[in-house]
Each structure stands twice: as structure tokens, then as C-alpha cells.
Amino acid sequence: MTSSFLQNAVGYLKGVGPKRAEILKKEFNIETFGDLLTYYPFRYVDRTRFTKISEIRDDQQYVQLRGHFVNIQLIGERKGRRLSAVFADQTGTIEVIWFAGIHWVKDIIIPGAEFILFGKPNLFNGNLNFSHPEIEKVTPESSVKPLIFSPVYNTTEKSKAAGFDSRGMMKLVKTLLATAPKIPETFPDDLRESFKLVPLDTALRDIHFPNSQAALDKATFRLKFEELFFIQMDLIGAKMSRKENVRGFHFNIVGNYFNTLYKECLPFALTEAQKRVLREIRKDVGSGFQMNRLLQGDVGSGKTIVALMTMLMALDNGFQACLMAPTEILAVQHFRSLTALSGKLNIRIELLTGSTKIKKRREIFSGLQDGSVHILVGTHALMEDTVQFSNLGLVVIDEQHRFGVEQRSILWNKNSSVPHVLVMTATPIPRTLAMALYGDLDISVIDELPPGRTPASTAHRFDSDRLRLFGFMRQQIEEGRQIYIVYPLIQESEKMDYKDLMDGYESITRSFPKPQYQISIVHGKMKAEDKDFEMERFRNKQTQIMVATSVIEVGVDIPNASVMIIESAERFGLSQLHQLRGRVGRGASQSFCILMSSKKLSDEAKTRIETMVSSTDGFVIAEVDMKLRGPGDLMGTKQSGIMELKLADLTKDQAVLDLARKAATLVLNEDPHLTLQKNRCLVELMKSKKGHESKWSRIS
């Protein structure tokens, strides 16, 4: 909104003032007239129908009655004074009470005259009543006045104490709209007409006070479309600008390293999905422009192979590559995998983490600068100032949502020229969220598992089934298999979770005693070298059971482990449950995931567990997860741009997002730099948004 009227401080609005303006700012982040106008109702009460008094229930939110007052009387004195009246229609009567504004109400309610009463029924001493309802005398004009939907606004206890309950907010908005000039349009006429959008002025008035369901629907569509449109303008504009302006290293050779790995070193044939993704990547890195690609792939889909082959493209063209992972366990796992796969290639791969000794660090730093280190794998340690490359051509980031934007950007700023960027995630992203979060990236998906991978069979069991569970574990161990038992770790209650883990460990050691059984334990409080020691024992089959916290959620690849038991499964999110299940089923034998819980489960916990039992498709699971948790939390961190949506809902508004993205693409294809006069309104609005919206999705 570019209108100077809407930039006015809300304190200047009649009925607000400086003190109350502070409450609006603190409670609702409302500072201007424009902020108030975009503080939308969260639901509406249907004022188009009347309820009979005989139909009223105490669990109804709001009802509207038509009748007359009888038996009006003042009760009590001074502070305890109240006005009591009986409201009647043809079906019965109900008490109505006022504790404030008594003189005003007493002068209005005339016995025998017809009134409309609107309010929330209460149950007091077994009887229904209304306190402080809205009342309106029926006049000849009332019959021609259109019935409406009444807006309901979110409020807080502090705002209510200041008079800003839902009705108070409604009065403020009504006052503002009564004095507001026509609100200037933010879309060009041709775009608005093409997508059948009502004018902005109409939408903002109708979103608060619609005269019909159709008017409300049109207003809601227009305002959702606008929110999503400007996000897409930002993302698509950035993508077009990067492709136009950011030159990239030209990987025009597919040489010895790549071909040797492909022909001689791969333990199995690539899937068609992996081949398709590699073709997309080869096209990017050979274009002369910087690659900025997101690679999605479910757990076990073979992203690491694709990452290695992309890094070998860099090596074939004389460049170095690096891979950054969020945890030391995952970094070590990647280092092992890359080293094993590239054994015949005569390349130097190094590992840099917080645990790397000083002497080894110096060797790595020297090798990076003289070019003898070809690939560096590591954690956040890669971002240290002392890490300097000779010729970094490719940056690969795994589980990228665990890194902040600033952290990621440090890596590609280590070069005078921007390297190619491949970011990977094993957390499947629903299409709506991918378009909204990563619309400025090219997206590749590995949507099939390598041959020989058998999806885990998932079952839900209660604590009362534990003896049967132990019998199943013994059977699996006798067949030479290994077992994970994972306990939840929630940051806010580490002490309790640690106790749960240790209690569980003691219970397991009693049921699986030495020397017949050996048990490893891994948790976040252990030193890195102790964790590594326990992981090695499990990897080398010296232990049959690993008791752990969710520290093993990603990066642990032990094909012989065939059983994943998740204790207190109701305390895990869907995405985390799916990641943990992905630790088994990495070999050829049938694997099992067993979700243990108490019998007391919330509806949401039941949905999560039922979803896990019924599906192994990460994208199906991600869709359910987004519906349960909302888009902002799905990626593990609230993304500010998504959370700024006031009306649009990415779990429900796929169709609106598709149209908004189509509209943004049409505008930018016709006018990439927004220089046409008709698009000046878009430029002005985008400038006003830039000041307080972060570039939360930018990768480079």
C-alpha cells in the first residue's frame, strides 16, 4: 500500500490515542492505519439467520435473536449494580444482563418494541443468559438493510483489558474505513482483469464487512493472491537476475574422474531418477552461468552418489569441491562413503570437523591452498576464516535447512568468483512449500529407491507389548541382524530425556545380558571420540544393539541394522520419525520399524503414528506433516517470509499459489526490470516491502 493515508500512525485514529496505540503495537504489531486494515478477521459469524430461543445451546459461539424485551429492572447498588431484562420470542425467554453502560442501555430498550440481539450465550447456575450483547432496534429501514457476516478478530487478555476485544477491534476498523479515501490499486489493470481480481479497495472493505459469502470469497482470493504473488515476484526475479548476471565456472569436460567412477567403481547401476538429475546438473554447470540447484531425495534414494559425481565434474575441470554437513556423525559418514566409492580415482579427500587435531588441520589447510586436496568434507568448521581454497568450483550442502543463510553464504564467498551450489535435503518438501520457499532455485527430485532396497515394515506397539518385542529382537539377533533403540531428545527437557535414555539402557542390559549380548550407547552428552568409538563397535558388529537418542537421525549407514525401535514415538515429529526409519532398510534383507508408545495418545500423535504405519512415501508424509504443524515449522526453523503470510495458507492454497506464480512469471517475462509505466504500482509496493522482509530463501 503506497497511500500516505495508510502510513499514518494508528494513534491518530479516533478512539485510540498514544497509550492505546502502544497496546495495539505490543499485542498485535499494529502501528499504522495500513497495519490495522490488514489485521484480518480469523472467522465470521453468520448474521444472515436467526436462532430461536428454544434452540440456544451453551456451546454455541454466537447467536442472533429477534424478539422483544420484557421485565426490565435495575438490581443492586453502586459497584454491584446491574441491569437485568428478559428477552422473548415466540419459543421462549432468556435473561440478558448488563454490568456497564446501564444508563445508555436503559434508555434504548423499550418494552414491546422489536429488537435484534446478538451475542454469546453463557451458562450460569444452570440457566442460559447473555451478558452485554449487541442490540439493534428493528425499524422500517432494518428490513431493507442487508444482513451481513460479523467479523471476529483474534485478541489477547491485555488487549481486552484496554477495550480491544473483538468488538472493539471491529469498531476501530469500521471507524477507519468510514474515513479512508479509496485505497490505491497495487496491480496493473490488465493483470487484475486477467486473473479476475476485485479492486484492492473493495477487497479490504469486504474482508472485514462482507455483505455476502460471494463478496467474502472474492475478497479473500484477491488478498491471498497478492500475498503469494509478491513472494513469487521476489523469488522468480532473483532467479532470472542470477541467470542473467551471475556468471559461473564452465564445466565443459566430463573427463577421467567422472567416467572411471561411472564405469568401474559404482557398486550398482544408477536409477533412472539419478541419471535424470545428473543430466540436469550437467546442463547447469556447462551453461556458463552459476548453478543454484536444490536436490530432494527421500532417505536412501542415493543423493550421495549424485553429489560425488557432481564433485567429480568439478575435479575434471580443474576445480576443488567441498561438502558441508550439519553434524559430525553425518560428515564422517559422507567422508567414509566418498572415500570408499572413489578408491580407484587417486584423489585426495579430507575431513574437517571440530574434532580434527591441529596438526591435521595444518596439513589440510596447506593441501587446500596448493590444490592437492581435491574434496573437503566437513561441518561448520568449513566456514572458518583459516579454510582457504585454491580454486573452489562447487559447494555441496547436505540437510541445508539446518544452516542459516549467512552461514551458507560464507562458503561461496571464499572465492572471488561464485562457485556452483548444490543443496540437498532428505526431508521431502511438499510442492506448495517448495514453490514458496525455494522458488528461486532449480529443483531436482530423486523419486525412486536404488535396486535392492526394501522399504521397512512399520508397526505400532504399546508398552504392554514389550515382552513380545524382546522376543522379536532376540530372533533378529540370532539371524545376525542389529538393532537400534532410539529415545526422544527434546532440548527443553534434556535432563528428563537423559534419564529416560539411561533407564532404557539399564532395562535393555537386564533383558539382554553379557556376554551373550553386547550393547552400544550414543547420546549428545558424550565426547565426540566416545561417540565414534561406540559407532565403530556397532558398525563392526561387535555390538548387536545400539541405544541412542535422535543424534543418529541422519547420516548413520549400517546395512546390517534391520530393526529400528523408537521409544515414546508420540514425542517425535513425523519428519523425524521418517528420518529415523530411514536408518534401516539399507541392505537387502527385510527391515522393521517399531513405534512404541503409551495408550494415552493425542489425536495429533495418533495421526502421526497412523501415517507412519500406512506409508513409506516421504512426500506423502511431508504433506501430512505440513497439515499438522504448518509450513513454518516443517523445515525445522520458522522461515520469516512464510510466517508473514496473514491470509494465505500453504496447506490449502495450492491453486492460488499456482495462479500467483503464473502471474508473476507473465509480468517478469514481459517486463524483467519492471520499467513499463503500468508496472510502477508493483515497483512501489515491492520497495515498501523490501524494508522489513528478509531474503530468507536466498542461497547465493
N, C-alpha and C positions, 0 to 999 in steps of 0.2 A: 504494500500500500504506500503510495507516494504522497497522498494528500497530507498537507500540513495540519489540517484539522485533526487527523488521526494520530499525529505526533504529539498533540497536546497532552500535558501531564494529567492523569486521571483525577488529581486533587482539585482541578478546576471544574469538575463536573458537579452540578447541583446535587447536594446531599452527601458529598464526600468530604472535602477539606483535607488539610495536611495530615492530621492524626489518623484519620480513617484510611487515607491513601497509603500510609505506612503499613497498615494491616493488609490491604489488598496486595501490596508488593511482597510482603513477607509470606503470606499464606498462599497466594495464587500467582506470584510473579507478574502481576498486572501493574504496569507503570504508566501506560498511555491509553488514550481512547481506543487506539487500534488493538492493544492487548485485551481490553475489555470486550471489544466486539468479536474477537477470536477466542474468547473463553466460552466455548460452546456448551450447550446443554448435553448431559450424558443420556437423558431419556426424556420422554414426553408423556404427559397424562392426557388421555383421550377425553376432551371436553365435548365430544360430539354425541355423547349418550348420557342418560340419566339413570341413576340407580334408585330402586325403590327402597324405602327404609326397611322393609321386611327382608330385603336381600343382603343387607350390610353384614360383613364379617370383620372380626378384629384383625385378620391377617391381610386385609386389603391395604394397598399403599395409599391411594387417594380415591375418593368417590365424589360424584356430583349429584345433588338432590334438587328437586323442585317442589316447593310447598309453601307453608306459612308458619309464622311464629305464634305461639300461644303461651300464656302463663309466664310473662316476663317479670323477674323480680331481682332486687338487689339484696345480697346476703352478706352479713358481716360488717365490720367497720375498719376504717383506716387500712393498714397493710394487708389485713386478711379479707378485705372487701372483694367481692366478685359479682359478676352479672350472670344470672342463670336464666335460660329460656328453654322452652320446649318447642322443637321444630316438628311439624306434622305434614304427612301426605296422606293419600287415600289408604295406605297399607299399614300405617303405624306412626309412632312418635319416637324422638330421641332427644336427649338433653344436649344443650350447647352452652359452653361456659367461656367467659372472658375474664381474665385477671388484670388486663391492662387495656387502656383506650376505652374504658367503660362509658364515659360521658358521650364520646363520639358514636359508639355503637348504639347506646340507648336512644339517641336522637334519630337514628336511621331506621331501626327495626319497628315497624308499625304493625300491631296485631291485625291479622286478617289480610294484609297485603301479601302479594305473591313474591317470593324471593328464590334466587338460585344460591345454593350453599355448596361450597367446595372445600374439602379438607380431608384429613386423615383420621379415620375412626380409632378411638382408644378404648381399652377395656379397663374399667375402674370399679373395684368392689363387685365384680361380676356383671356390671352393666356397661353397655356401649355408650360413648358420648363423643362429642367433638370439642376441642379447645381451640379458640382463635381461628375458626375457619374464615375463608374468604366469603363475603356475601355481596349479592348484587340484586337490587330491586328490579323486578320484571316490569318493563314499561312497553308502550307500543313500539318503541324503537328496538327493544330487545328481540322482537320476533323477526326483524329484518337484519339484525346484526349477525354476521356469520359466526357459527360456532368454531372453536379453534382447538389446537393441541396446546396444552400448557407446558412450558419448558421446566425441567428440573435440573438444577446445577449442583455440582459437587461442592461441598462446604466442609469446614473444619469446626471444631469446638470453639477455637479462638475467634474465627470469623463470625460465628453465630452470636457470640457474646457482644460483638461490635455491631450487630444488626445485619450482618451479611449472611443470613440464611438463604435458602434457595429463593424464597420470595423476595428478599432484599436484593439479591443479585438480579432477579428478573426486573425489579423496578429500576435499578441502575441502567440496565441495558435499554429498557423502554425509554427512559429519560434521554439517554444518549442518542438513540435512533430518532427521537422526536425533534432533536436539534441538529442532527447530522445533515450536511448537504449530500448531494448524490455522490456516492463513493466512486472514484475514478476506476475505469476498467484496466485490468492488468494483461489482458490477452488481445492480440490483433483481431479485428473483426472477422477476417476470413477463417482464422483458426477456430474462433469461438463458434462460428456458424457450421464449420465442417464437423465439429465434434458435438454439436447440439448442446452447447453450454449456455445456461442462463447468464445474464449480466451479473457481475460481481455484486453490485448494489442490491439486486434482487435476491441473490443467494444469501448474503449476510443478513438481510432482514428476515428472510423466510427460514433460515436455520434456527432463529430464536423464536419467531412467532408465525409459524406456518398456518395458513387458513385451510389446508387440506393435506392429505397424505401425498398427493402428487406434487404439491409445491415443496413439501419437505424432502421428497426423494430427489427432485431436480436440484435443490439447493445443496443437499449432501453430496450428490455426484459431482457438482461443479467444484466444491471446496476440496473434496478428496483428490479429484483430478489435478487441481492446482498444486497441492502439496507434493504429489508424486511427480508431476511434470517438472517442477523446478529442481528436484533431486536428479531426475534423469537429464535435464539440461546440463547440470554441473558435471555429471559423470560422462555423458557422451561427448560433451565439449572438451573435457580433459583428454579423453581417448583420441578424438580427432586431432587435437592440438599436438599430442605426443607423436602421433603417427606422421604429422606434417612437419614437426620441428625437431624432434629428438632423434638425431642420427644414432645408429647402433653399429657395433662391430659386425663386419661382414664375414660370417662363417660360410664361405663358399666351397669349402672342401669337406667331403666325407671320406676320411682317409683311413690309415692303417689301424689306429686305435679302435675306431668305431667298427670297422669291418672285421677285425680279428675277434673282438668280443662277440659280435653278432654270429660269426660263422663257427667259432671254435670254443667259446667259453660259456655260453648260456646253458644252464642245466636243463632247460626245457624251452619249447618253442614259444615265441611271443603270441599273445592272444591278438585277435583282430582289433580289439579296442586299443591295446598298447601300440600296435602298428599305426592305427589311425592318429593317435595322439602324437607319435613321433613324426609323422608326416606334417602335422600342424606346426609342430615346433621347428622342424627343418625349414618350412616355408617362412616362419618368423625370423629365424636367425640368419637366413640367407637374403632377406629383403633389403638390408641396408638400414633398417630402422630398428629401434630398440624393441626387443620382445618384452612384454609385460603380461604373462600368462598365469592363470590360476589352474592348477591341476587337481581335480577332485577324483577321489577313488576310494571305494569302501575298504575297510580293513582287509588286508590280504590280497588286494587286487593287483599288486605289482608296480606300485609307484616308484619304488627304489630303483628298479631296473631302468625305468624310463628316465629317472633323474641321472643315473650313471651314464646312460647312452648320450644324454644331452651334454653332460660334462665332457664326455669324450669328443663330441663335436668341437667344443672349445679347445681341447688339447690338440686336436688335429689341425687347428688353425693357428696354433702358436700361443694360445692363451691359457691362463690358470682358471680354476674354478673353486668355489667353496660351497659348503653345505652347512647351514646353521639349524640346530635342533633346540627345543626348549628345555630339555633335561639331559643330565649327564648319561643316564641309562639309555636314552634314545640316541644320543650322539655316539656312544660306544657301540650300540647295535648297528648303526649306519656304517661306522668305521669298519666293523668286522665284515659286514655284508659286502661293502665296496671292495675291501681288500681281498676277500675270498673270490669274488667274481672276476676281478681284474688281475689275478695272479700271473697270467701269461703275458701281460702287456708291458712289463718293465716300466711302470710308472710309480712315482713316489706319492703315497697318500699319508697324511699326518693327522693326528688327533690332538685338538687343543681344548682343554676344559679347565675349570677352576682347580682341578687336582693335578694338573701337569706340573712336574718339577721344574725348577728354574733352569737347570742345565739343559733339559729337553726343550724348554721354551726357546732358549737362545739358538739351539740348533734349528728349530722350526722357523724362527724369525729370519735367520740367515738364509735358509733354503727358500723362503718366500721371496726375499729380495733378489737373490741371484737366479731365481726361476727353477731351481732344482726340485722344489716342492710343487707338484702339479695340482693336487687336490687337497684342500684343507677342510677337515670336518671338525665341528665344534659346537659349543654352546654360546652363551652371551660373551664368553671370552674372546670370540672373533671380533667383537666391536671395540676392543681396547686400542688405544692410540698406537701402541707398540706393534700392532699387527699391520704390516705394510706389504702389499703385493708388488711384484714386478710388473705384472700385466694381467689384471683380473678381468676376465671376459664374461663370466657367468656367476650369478648368485642364485643358489637354491635355498629356499627356506621351508622347513617342514613344520607342520602344525602351526601355520603362520598366524592364526588368530591369537596365539599366546604371546606374541610380541607386539609392542606398541609401534605406532607409525614412526616415531622418532628413532626407536631402536633399529627398525629395519632400514631406515634411510641412511644410517651411519655406514652400512656395508657398501652401498653403491656410491657413496661419496668418497670412498677410499681411492677412487680413480679420477683422473682428470676428465675422462670420458665415461659416460654412464654404461655399466655392464648390462647384459641381458638379465632378466629376472624371471625365475620360475618359482612360484609359491605353491605349496602342496598342502592339502588337508585330507585327513581320513575321516573328518566329520562331515558327512554328506549335508549339503545345503539345499533346502527347498528352492525351487525355481524362483519364486517371488523374492525370497531373501537374497539369492544370488544376484538377481537383477538390481535390487535396491542397494545392496552392499558393495557389489563388485561390477557394477555396470560399466566401469571404465576399463575393465580388464577383458582380455580374450579368455574364454573359459573352455577347458577340455575336461572330458569325463571318461574315466575308465570304468565301464559299466558291465564288466564280466570278470569272473574269477579265473585264474590260471587253471589248466587241466590238472586233475588230481586233487583239487581242493574240495573237501566235502563239508557243506555247511553244518555247523554244530546243532545238535538236537537240544532244544531248550525245554526245561521243565520247572515248575514252581512247586516247592515243598515247604511244609510248615515245620516249626521247631520240634513238634511231636513226632516227626518222621526221621529223627536223627539216627536212630539205631539202624534203620534200613539204609540210610545214606552211608553210614560207616561200612556196612556190608558191601555196598556197591563200590566204595573206594578200595576196599581190600581186594575185591575181584579185579579191578582195573590195575592195581599194583602188581598182582600176581601175573597179569598178562604183559607186564613190562612197561606199563604206562606211568606217567607222572601227573601230579595233581596240584592245581593252585587253589588256595583258600584265601579269599580276599575279604578284608573288613573295611567298613567305611572310614573315611578320614574327612571330617568337616572342620575347617580351620578354627571356627569359633569354639570348638569343644575338644581340642586336641588331647587334653588330659583324660577325658572320659573315653575317647576313641582309643587312646593308647592302652587304657585299662581293658577295653573290650578285646583288643588285639592280644594282650598278654594272657587274659583269661582264656581266650580261644586257643592260644598256643599251648597252655597248660592242659586244657581238656583234650586236645589232639594228641599230645605226648602221652597222656594216660591211656588213651584208646589205641595208640599206635606206638608201643614201647620199643626202646632199643633192646638188643641190637638188630632186631628183625627189620625195624623201620628207621629211616633217617629223615630228619625234618630241618628245612631251612627257614629262616625268618628274615624278612626285609621290611623296614619301615623308615619313615622320613627322618627320625631322630638319630639314625645310625650314621657313622662316618662313611665317607664315600668308599674308602678301601674295604671297610667291613661289608658294605652292600655288595661290592664287586666280588668279594670272597664267597659270600653266600650265593650270589647269582652263578658264579663259576661252578660251585658244588652242584647246584641244580642242573646247570647246562651239561655237566659231565656225568650226570646220572648217579652222582654219589648220594643224593637225597631224592626221596620219592615224592615228598610233599613240600610245597612252599607256602608258608603262612605269611601274608603280606597285607599292607594297606594298598590303596589305589595308586601308589607310587609306580606300580607295574602296568598302569593303564595303557601306556603306549610304549612301543619300542622293544618289548621282550619277544624274541622269536625263537621258541624252543619247540620244534616239530613233534618231539616225543610226548609233550604235555597234552593230554587228551581230555582232561576234566577241569572245568572252571566252576568252583563253588563260590557264590557271592553271598556272604552273610549280611543280614539286615538289608536285603535288596531294596526294601522300600525307602531307604535313606539315600539311594543313588538316583541321579537323573537318568533319563533314557539314553542320552548320548554317551554317558559314562558307562552304563550297563552294556551298550553295544560295543564300545571300545574294549571293555574287559573281555567280553565274549570273543572278540577277535584275536585274543591271545591263544586260543585253542583252535583246532581245525586247520593247523598249518602243516600237517602231514597228511599221509594218505589214509590213515585209519579214521574210523568214526569218532567224533568228539562230542562232548556233552557240556552243557552249561546248566547249572542247577541254581535257581534263585531261592534262597532261604528267607523266610520272614515269619513274623508272629501272625496270629489270626486277626489281630486288630489292624486293619488297613484303611486308610482314607480312600475316597473314591478316586482321587488322582493317582495314588500308589497302585490301586487295582488296575487302572487303565495302563500305567507304565508296564506293569508285570504282564498283563494280558497281551500287550503289544509285542513284548519281547518273546513270549511263548509262541505267538502266531506268525511272526515274520522275522526273516533274517535280512531283509532288504533295507539297507541303511537309509535310502531315500524315503521309504515308507515310514520308517521310524522317525526320521527328521521332521516329516510333516506332522506327525502326531506330537512330537516334542514341541514344535513351534506353536501348535494349538494350545498345549498345556501351559507352556512357560512364556509365550510371547516371543516376538522376534528379537527383542533387545538382548535377552539373556542367552539365546541359543548358541551364540558363538563364544560363550564363556566370559564375555565382557560387554557391558552395555555400550553400544555404538551410538554416539551422541546424535548423529543425523537421523537415525531411525527413531530414537526416543523423542525427537522433536515433533514427530507427527502428532497432530491434535485430533484428526478425524480418521484418516486412512488407517486401515488395519491389514497388515501384510498376510495375515492368516485367512482373510476373507476377500480381499480386494484385488485378486489376481487380474480380473478382467479390466479394472480401472487402471492398474499399473501397465498392462499391455497397451491400452489406448494412450496413456500418458507418454510412454516410451515411444510409441509410433509418432505422436505429435511432436515430441522433442526432436526426433530424427528428421522428420519432414522440415521443421524450421531450420535446423542446422545444415541440412543438405542444401537447402535453398540459399541460406544466408549464414555461412560458417562463422563470420565475425560479427554478426548482428549489426550490420551497418545500414540496413534498409530502414526508412523512416517508420514504416508500420511496426517495426520491432523495437522502437525506442521504449515503449512501455515495459517490455521484457527486460531490457538492459537496466532501466531504473530500478525495477523491483529486485533484480539479481544483485545489483550494487548494494541495496539496502540490506539484503540477506547476508552478504559476504562478511559484514562486520561481526556477526555473532554466530556463524555456523562454521564448525571446524571441518577440515578436509579429512574426515575420519576414515575414508576408504582409499585414500591415495597410496599407491605402492611406490611410485617414483615421481 
